[in-house]
Amino acid sequence: MQRTIFDADHELFRDSVRRFMQKEIGPHAERWREQGYVDREAYQKIGEQGFLLMWADEQYGGSGLRDLRYEQILQEENIRHGDAAFYQNLHSMVVAPYLDKFANEEQKRKYLPGAVSGESVLAIAMTESNAGSDLAGIKTRAEDKGDHWQLNGSKTYISNGILADVVIVAARTDPDNRHGIGLFIVERGMPGFERGLKLKKMGLHGQDTAELFFDNVRLPKENLLGEPTKGFVYMTQCLAIERLQVAIGSIAAAQVAFDITLEFVKQRQAFGKPLGALQHVRFTLAELRAKLDTVQCFVDQCVMLGNAGRLSSELSSEAKLLASELEGQVVDQCVQLHGGAGYMDEYRISRLYTDARVSRIFAGANEIMLEIIGRSLGLDERKLT
Ligand SMILES: Cc1cc2nc3c(=O)[nH]c(=O)nc-3n(C[C@H](O)[C@H](O)[C@H](O)COP(=O)(O)OP(=O)(O)OC[C@H]3O[C@@H](n4cnc5c(N)ncnc54)[C@H](O)[C@@H]3O)c2cc1C
């Protein structure tokens, strides 16, 4: 279906992003999967193109382009021609927005230019081994020691965990208040900040998902982001845009899975004719096509609402829910249509399948999306009972 949200400038931009992804990212993807992380230089190369934190003001090195369509194009082309494990969007659109929204001028001057150039890779550490969906249950503790904060605890499943130079860490600042959480900027090399092993995963093998440990890390007072007990509110605010990013990635991956499968069923012969000549195959792909067009429209509309500052938490949750569920359905049916080839690593569809599974879990499991949407309907057990 023709998409109507892009103009000529966006299409030109898409062409240059596509060329970049085809030349600088895609050819390295297999090696990155084997080594378990993306080359640090990839961030510097994309930074040189001006494609990181495009929204950042010019004084920090950015383009001041606050138009989510550019970020959407970057993610779509990264997934189609680059590598899904290259988390340029986590860097630009999930972590850096915390600096944009809650950092003071001094912090922006210190951290944004390196993030824009790609010299400094970003991560965000909220999840702990005993607190994921229930974020208010985190145990990592930051104690106010007068002239500094002392950080103790650990985090797990942290994307960019090994490469990251700057990590925004959620830590409890008020043990008596369940939502008494602060956000702290932790830098590579700070004494007491250690990384655990790179975690072995089902998919996204090029992503350096890792554990992080904090043992009496002495944080200067100026490394606190915003107010010391407002971190939970800040995370809630930023998670809406993060969920839209997941939706953009999920529908983009589903479109790729569909396209390569459509090509496959036209080529692959069975019973003396192409697979696509079988009515079941035709109906399967026809139904997926209709669903993909519908969800793509919804995601595009959310992007435009995001540009207008009117994307609610419920709508971004709906987008994440619909796109990631459809991604799961599409990759599963597309593996089936590939037959045994679909189970083989050399066929891209098998990697799209394993990479897709996490979309329904991270950035808030889809059950949490249902809670957010359900509560917005007034169906909140805390208020109804
Ligand atoms: C590859 C990967 C990358 C990640 N990257 C990051 C990162 O960069 N930073 C970060 O902080 N975290 C990251 N995470 C963590 C991710 O956000 C959490 O795994 C996710 O929020 C789920 O939390 P959990 O694993 O603790 O599951 P749990 O909270 O234990 O939940 C397990 C399951 O229980 C069900 N469930 C939970 N609560 C409810 C409820 N209220 N109602 C109904 N059902 C419920 C859901 O099915 C859920 O999947 C990443 C995870 C993965 C796998």
The ligand as a MOL file (V3000), in Angstrom:
LIG
                    3D

  0  0  0     0  0            999 V3000
M  V30 BEGIN CTAB
M  V30 COUNTS 53 58 0 0 0
M  V30 BEGIN ATOM
M  V30 1 C 17.2900 -8.9040 24.1280 0
M  V30 2 C 16.8070 -8.0550 25.2810 0
M  V30 3 C 17.2280 -6.7350 25.3700 0
M  V30 4 C 16.8370 -5.9500 26.4550 0
M  V30 5 N 17.3350 -4.6760 26.5810 0
M  V30 6 C 17.1060 -3.9800 27.7240 0
M  V30 7 C 17.7560 -2.7350 27.9680 0
M  V30 8 O 18.5090 -2.2250 27.1280 0
M  V30 9 N 17.5350 -2.1050 29.1500 0
M  V30 10 C 16.7020 -2.6180 30.1010 0
M  V30 11 O 16.5570 -2.0050 31.1490 0
M  V30 12 N 16.0560 -3.7940 29.8980 0
M  V30 13 C 16.2500 -4.4880 28.7450 0
M  V30 14 N 15.6280 -5.6980 28.5390 0
M  V30 15 C 14.7270 -6.2150 29.5610 0
M  V30 16 C 13.2580 -6.2480 29.1410 0
M  V30 17 O 12.7210 -4.9580 29.0590 0
M  V30 18 C 12.5230 -7.1480 30.1560 0
M  V30 19 O 12.9770 -8.4740 29.9280 0
M  V30 20 C 11.0130 -7.0680 30.0210 0
M  V30 21 O 10.5410 -5.8130 30.4550 0
M  V30 22 C 10.3070 -8.1720 30.8320 0
M  V30 23 O 10.7800 -8.2060 32.1430 0
M  V30 24 P 11.2610 -9.6050 32.7920 0
M  V30 25 O 12.1970 -10.2540 31.8500 0
M  V30 26 O 11.7350 -9.3520 34.1750 0
M  V30 27 O 9.9640 -10.5020 32.8390 0
M  V30 28 P 8.9030 -10.5760 34.0380 0
M  V30 29 O 8.6030 -9.2220 34.5440 0
M  V30 30 O 9.3680 -11.5920 35.0100 0
M  V30 31 O 7.6340 -11.1220 33.2810 0
M  V30 32 C 7.6110 -12.4210 32.6910 0
M  V30 33 C 6.3180 -12.5700 31.9340 0
M  V30 34 O 5.2230 -12.5250 32.8530 0
M  V30 35 C 4.1070 -11.9080 32.2500 0
M  V30 36 N 3.7210 -10.7330 33.0510 0
M  V30 37 C 4.5170 -9.9210 33.7910 0
M  V30 38 N 3.7990 -8.9570 34.3870 0
M  V30 39 C 2.5140 -9.1410 34.0150 0
M  V30 40 C 1.2790 -8.4680 34.2970 0
M  V30 41 N 1.2290 -7.3830 35.0900 0
M  V30 42 N 0.1350 -8.9590 33.7490 0
M  V30 43 C 0.1670 -10.0490 32.9440 0
M  V30 44 N 1.2970 -10.7210 32.6400 0
M  V30 45 C 2.4570 -10.2810 33.1670 0
M  V30 46 C 4.5420 -11.5120 30.8240 0
M  V30 47 O 4.1860 -12.5430 29.9210 0
M  V30 48 C 6.0380 -11.4380 30.9400 0
M  V30 49 O 6.6960 -11.6510 29.7010 0
M  V30 50 C 15.9710 -6.4850 27.4370 0
M  V30 51 C 15.5170 -7.8060 27.3190 0
M  V30 52 C 15.9360 -8.5880 26.2710 0
M  V30 53 C 15.4630 -10.0230 26.2090 0
M  V30 END ATOM
M  V30 BEGIN BOND
M  V30 1 1 1 2
M  V30 2 1 2 3
M  V30 3 2 2 52
M  V30 4 2 3 4
M  V30 5 1 4 5
M  V30 6 1 4 50
M  V30 7 2 5 6
M  V30 8 1 6 7
M  V30 9 1 6 13
M  V30 10 2 7 8
M  V30 11 1 7 9
M  V30 12 1 9 10
M  V30 13 2 10 11
M  V30 14 1 10 12
M  V30 15 2 12 13
M  V30 16 1 13 14
M  V30 17 1 14 15
M  V30 18 1 14 50
M  V30 19 1 15 16
M  V30 20 1 16 17
M  V30 21 1 16 18
M  V30 22 1 18 19
M  V30 23 1 18 20
M  V30 24 1 20 21
M  V30 25 1 20 22
M  V30 26 1 22 23
M  V30 27 1 23 24
M  V30 28 2 24 25
M  V30 29 1 24 26
M  V30 30 1 24 27
M  V30 31 1 27 28
M  V30 32 2 28 29
M  V30 33 1 28 30
M  V30 34 1 28 31
M  V30 35 1 31 32
M  V30 36 1 32 33
M  V30 37 1 33 34
M  V30 38 1 33 48
M  V30 39 1 34 35
M  V30 40 1 35 36
M  V30 41 1 35 46
M  V30 42 1 36 37
M  V30 43 1 36 45
M  V30 44 2 37 38
M  V30 45 1 38 39
M  V30 46 1 39 40
M  V30 47 2 39 45
M  V30 48 1 40 41
M  V30 49 2 40 42
M  V30 50 1 42 43
M  V30 51 2 43 44
M  V30 52 1 44 45
M  V30 53 1 46 47
M  V30 54 1 46 48
M  V30 55 1 48 49
M  V30 56 2 50 51
M  V30 57 1 51 52
M  V30 58 1 52 53
M  V30 END BOND
M  V30 END CTAB
M  END
